[in-house]
Structures are given as structure tokens and as C-alpha cells.
């Protein structure tokens, strides 16, 4: 089971389109659209939100993302009508709709809990999301050849690789990268950004031919760095 997402928008088309987008990066996550009124007009629907909460919850809870203030009010009203146990498994994310939903979807796909998925959505509130998040890694002088490892006895482990897929780290490969990074306890930075932050990675704007510096200063970081380097060198199945 994974945390589900509910997209509440005044527009049915916006909600459905965002579900389609987020689902491309989060296979297996229940992402439900609750957009528009019951008769298809612009607005929100208590009944649609209530049904969406039920459909999105597989037992691990639901993170709700809303586009405008009145959508939040509708969601809060629907949540108030839930039983106490169900209500405790719902969180409304304070996040912009598109970026927040994408970040939350990827976090849910990694198996993160309700609090962590909501927190992932909230990283979209800052244009510097993920900058230095929990990394503590200082810049590293990579003296090795590209694709090889650089390390010292007590220092960080690092690899420098080149993006070979045509479109670089756009949304889908960035999501694959973050999901892989999240499988490891070790912290890894990507050109100074947290490898587990989707929005931070996408914000780097890494295109084909760009050099990517992967660094971890933690003892168990070597395996994570090597796995991420290999994923980049594979071209994400696109090259």
C-alpha cells in the first residue's frame, strides 16, 4: 500500500490533466481527480471530494492538493465528515498544485509515509527547494577521469558522469533518479542538491552532455553513488 493523492481543482480538466502527468512518474500510486462541479461547471463539489478521499485511500492515508482557497474549504468540509480514524489519515498539503502534486506522487511511490509525502509537496513552496537539504556535503575536487570514482580515506565518495539521454533530467528520468536515491539511507548530492528532492533535481536544468557530480560523505554512500551513476550512464532507457 502507498499514500494516495487527491487533486481538488475548480476545473475538471486541470485535475484530470494533473493526474495524468503525476501518474507518469508514480506508477502504482492512487491519484484521484476531483475537479469541477457535479454538472461539469467551474467550481468544486463536496460529493466529488468525498468520493475521491475514499477512492484514494488504500489504508496508508491521503494527501490532498488544492488549487484555490475555496477548494481548500470544500476539502476541509469533506474531511470533517469522515470518521475519526479516516480523518487522521488525511493531510491537506500547503503547496502549489502542479509542482506539489508531482513531488508528492514521487515521494508516495518510494513508500514514504503520510507526513513525508505532505512534506515533499511542501518543498514546492520555495524556488530553492532541496538546496542543501540534509546533505552537509562540501564541494569536492574531482580529480579522477569522468565516470571513475574519487575518494580519500576519510573524505567523501564522488563520481562525475555525463548525461547521455537526449532530453537530460526532465520529469520522467528525474523521477526515476529520485526514486532510486530514496532506496538508500545515505545522503547523496547532485551538483550540490539533494538527490532525494525531485524539485531540486529538476531545478538544476541538467541537459544532455551536462556533467553530473554525485557526492556522498557518509560511510555507506558508495553504493548509492555508484547506483545513481550507473542509472545516468544507462540513459534512462531513452538513448
C-alpha positions as CSV (number, residue, x, y, z in Angstrom):
1,X,0.0,0.0,0.0
2,X,1.0,3.6,-0.6
3,X,-0.2,7.0,0.4
4,X,-2.8,8.2,-2.2
5,X,-3.3,11.7,-3.6
6,X,-6.4,13.7,-4.2
7,X,-6.3,16.6,-6.7
8,X,-9.0,19.2,-5.9
9,X,-9.4,21.8,-8.6
10,X,-12.1,24.2,-9.8
11,X,-11.5,22.7,-13.3
12,X,-12.2,19.1,-14.1
13,X,-9.7,19.3,-17.0
14,X,-7.0,20.7,-14.8
15,X,-7.5,17.9,-12.2
16,X,-7.6,15.2,-14.8
17,X,-4.6,16.5,-16.7
18,X,-2.5,16.7,-13.5
19,X,-3.5,13.1,-12.6
20,X,-2.2,12.0,-16.0
21,X,1.0,13.9,-15.5
22,X,1.8,12.8,-12.0
23,X,0.9,9.2,-12.8
24,X,3.6,9.1,-15.4
25,X,6.2,9.4,-12.6
26,X,4.5,7.4,-9.9
27,X,3.3,4.0,-11.1
28,X,1.1,2.2,-8.5
29,X,0.1,5.3,-6.6
30,X,-3.6,6.1,-6.4
31,X,-4.0,9.6,-7.8
32,X,-7.6,10.8,-8.0
33,X,-9.1,13.8,-9.7
34,X,-11.9,15.8,-8.0
35,X,-12.3,18.8,-10.3
36,X,-15.3,20.9,-11.2
37,X,-18.9,20.8,-10.0
38,X,-21.2,17.8,-10.2
39,X,-22.7,19.2,-13.5
40,X,-19.3,19.9,-15.1
41,X,-19.0,23.6,-14.4
42,X,-16.1,25.5,-12.9
43,X,-16.2,25.1,-9.1
44,X,-15.8,22.4,-6.5
45,X,-18.0,19.6,-5.4
46,X,-18.4,18.2,-1.8
47,X,-19.6,14.9,-3.2
48,X,-16.7,14.6,-5.7
49,X,-14.2,15.4,-3.0
50,X,-15.8,12.9,-0.5
51,X,-15.8,10.1,-3.1
52,X,-12.2,11.0,-4.1
53,X,-11.0,10.7,-0.5
54,X,-12.4,7.2,-0.3
55,X,-11.0,6.2,-3.7
56,X,-7.5,7.5,-2.9
57,X,-7.1,5.8,0.5
58,X,-5.7,2.3,0.4
59,X,-5.1,2.3,4.1
60,X,-1.9,4.5,4.3
61,X,-3.8,7.8,4.0
62,X,-4.4,10.6,1.5
63,X,-2.6,13.8,0.8
64,X,-4.9,16.4,-0.7
65,X,-3.7,19.2,-3.0
66,X,-6.0,22.1,-3.9
67,X,-5.8,24.9,-6.4
68,X,-7.7,27.8,-4.8
69,X,-9.0,28.8,-1.3
70,X,-12.5,27.7,-1.8
71,X,-11.2,24.3,-2.9
72,X,-9.4,24.0,0.4
73,X,-12.7,24.9,2.2
74,X,-14.5,22.2,0.3
75,X,-11.8,19.6,1.1
76,X,-11.8,20.6,4.8
77,X,-15.6,20.2,4.9
78,X,-15.4,16.8,3.3
79,X,-12.7,15.7,5.8
80,X,-14.8,16.9,8.7
81,X,-17.4,14.4,7.7
82,X,-15.0,11.5,7.9
83,X,-14.8,9.1,10.9
84,X,-12.1,9.9,13.3
85,X,-9.8,7.1,12.1
86,X,-10.2,8.1,8.5
87,X,-9.8,11.8,9.2
88,X,-6.4,11.1,10.9
89,X,-5.2,9.6,7.7
90,X,-5.7,12.8,5.6
91,X,-3.5,15.8,5.2
92,X,-4.0,18.9,3.1
93,X,-0.7,19.9,1.6
94,X,0.3,23.6,1.7
95,X,1.8,23.5,-1.8
96,X,1.3,24.8,-5.3
97,X,-0.9,22.4,-7.2
98,X,1.3,21.1,-10.1
99,X,4.7,21.1,-8.5
100,X,3.4,19.9,-5.2
101,X,1.4,17.0,-6.8
102,X,4.4,15.8,-8.8
103,X,6.7,15.9,-5.8
104,X,4.2,14.2,-3.6
105,X,3.5,11.5,-6.2
106,X,7.1,10.5,-6.4
107,X,7.5,10.5,-2.6
108,X,4.5,8.3,-2.4
109,X,5.9,5.9,-5.0
110,X,9.1,5.5,-2.8
111,X,6.9,4.3,0.1
112,X,7.1,7.4,2.2
113,X,4.5,7.8,4.9
114,X,1.7,10.4,5.0
115,X,3.8,13.1,6.8
116,X,6.7,12.7,4.4
117,X,4.5,12.8,1.3
118,X,2.9,16.0,2.5
119,X,6.4,17.4,3.3
120,X,7.6,16.5,-0.2
121,X,4.7,18.5,-1.7
122,X,5.6,21.5,0.5
123,X,9.1,21.7,-0.9
124,X,7.4,23.3,-3.9
125,X,6.8,26.4,-1.9
126,X,10.4,27.5,-2.4
127,X,12.3,28.1,-5.7
128,X,15.4,26.8,-3.9
129,X,13.7,23.5,-2.8
130,X,16.2,20.9,-1.8
131,X,19.2,23.2,-1.7
132,X,21.4,21.6,0.9
133,X,18.5,19.6,2.3
134,X,20.1,17.4,4.9
135,X,23.2,16.9,2.9
136,X,26.0,18.6,4.7
137,X,28.4,17.7,1.8
138,X,31.1,20.2,1.0
139,X,32.2,20.7,-2.6
140,X,34.6,18.0,-3.8
141,X,37.6,18.3,-6.1
142,X,37.0,15.6,-8.6
143,X,40.5,14.7,-10.0
144,X,39.5,11.4,-11.4
145,X,38.6,10.8,-15.0
146,X,34.9,11.1,-15.9
147,X,32.9,8.1,-14.8
148,X,35.5,7.0,-12.3
149,X,35.4,7.3,-8.6
150,X,37.2,9.8,-6.4
151,X,37.6,9.3,-2.7
152,X,40.0,9.7,0.2
153,X,40.4,7.6,3.3
154,X,38.3,9.9,5.4
155,X,36.7,12.1,2.8
156,X,33.6,11.9,0.6
157,X,33.0,9.4,-2.2
158,X,32.2,11.0,-5.5
159,X,31.7,10.2,-9.2
160,X,31.4,12.5,-12.2
161,X,29.3,11.3,-15.1
162,X,27.7,12.8,-18.2
163,X,24.1,12.8,-19.1
164,X,23.7,10.9,-22.3
165,X,19.9,10.8,-22.9
166,X,18.7,13.3,-25.4
167,X,16.4,15.3,-23.1
168,X,18.6,15.1,-19.9
169,X,17.0,15.0,-16.5
170,X,13.4,16.0,-17.5
171,X,10.5,15.0,-15.4
172,X,10.3,11.2,-16.0
173,X,14.1,10.4,-15.6
174,X,14.3,12.8,-12.7
175,X,11.6,10.9,-11.0
176,X,13.3,7.6,-11.7
177,X,16.5,9.1,-10.3
178,X,14.9,10.3,-7.1
179,X,13.1,7.0,-6.5
180,X,16.4,5.2,-6.8
181,X,18.1,7.6,-4.4
182,X,15.3,7.2,-1.9
183,X,16.0,3.4,-1.6
184,X,19.3,4.2,0.2
185,X,19.7,5.7,3.6
186,X,22.8,7.6,2.6
187,X,22.6,11.2,1.6
188,X,23.8,11.9,-1.9
189,X,24.1,15.3,-3.6
190,X,23.8,16.1,-7.3
191,X,25.7,19.2,-8.2
192,X,25.1,20.3,-4.7
193,X,21.4,19.4,-4.5
194,X,19.7,16.6,-2.5
195,X,19.3,13.6,-4.7
196,X,16.0,12.7,-3.0
197,X,14.4,16.0,-3.8
198,X,12.6,15.9,-7.2
199,X,12.0,19.6,-7.5
200,X,15.6,20.4,-6.6
201,X,16.9,17.9,-9.2
202,X,14.6,19.2,-11.9
203,X,15.5,22.8,-10.9
204,X,19.1,22.1,-11.9
205,X,18.0,22.1,-15.6
206,X,20.5,19.3,-16.5
207,X,20.5,18.7,-20.2
208,X,22.2,16.1,-22.5
209,X,26.0,16.4,-22.3
210,X,26.0,18.0,-18.8
211,X,28.5,16.7,-16.3
212,X,26.8,15.5,-13.1
213,X,28.8,15.4,-9.9
214,X,27.5,12.8,-7.4
215,X,28.8,13.0,-3.8
216,X,28.2,11.3,-0.5
217,X,30.2,11.9,2.7
218,X,28.6,9.1,4.5
219,X,30.3,5.7,5.0
220,X,27.5,3.8,3.3
221,X,27.3,6.3,0.4
222,X,29.4,4.5,-2.1
223,X,26.7,2.0,-3.1
224,X,24.2,4.8,-3.6
225,X,26.6,7.0,-5.6
226,X,27.5,4.0,-7.8
227,X,23.9,3.0,-8.4
228,X,22.9,6.6,-9.4
229,X,25.9,6.9,-11.7
230,X,25.0,3.7,-13.4
231,X,21.4,4.9,-13.9
232,X,22.7,8.1,-15.5
233,X,25.1,6.2,-17.8
234,X,22.3,3.9,-18.9
235,X,20.5,6.9,-20.5
236,X,17.3,6.0,-18.5
237,X,16.3,3.8,-21.5
238,X,16.0,6.9,-23.7
239,X,19.3,6.9,-25.5
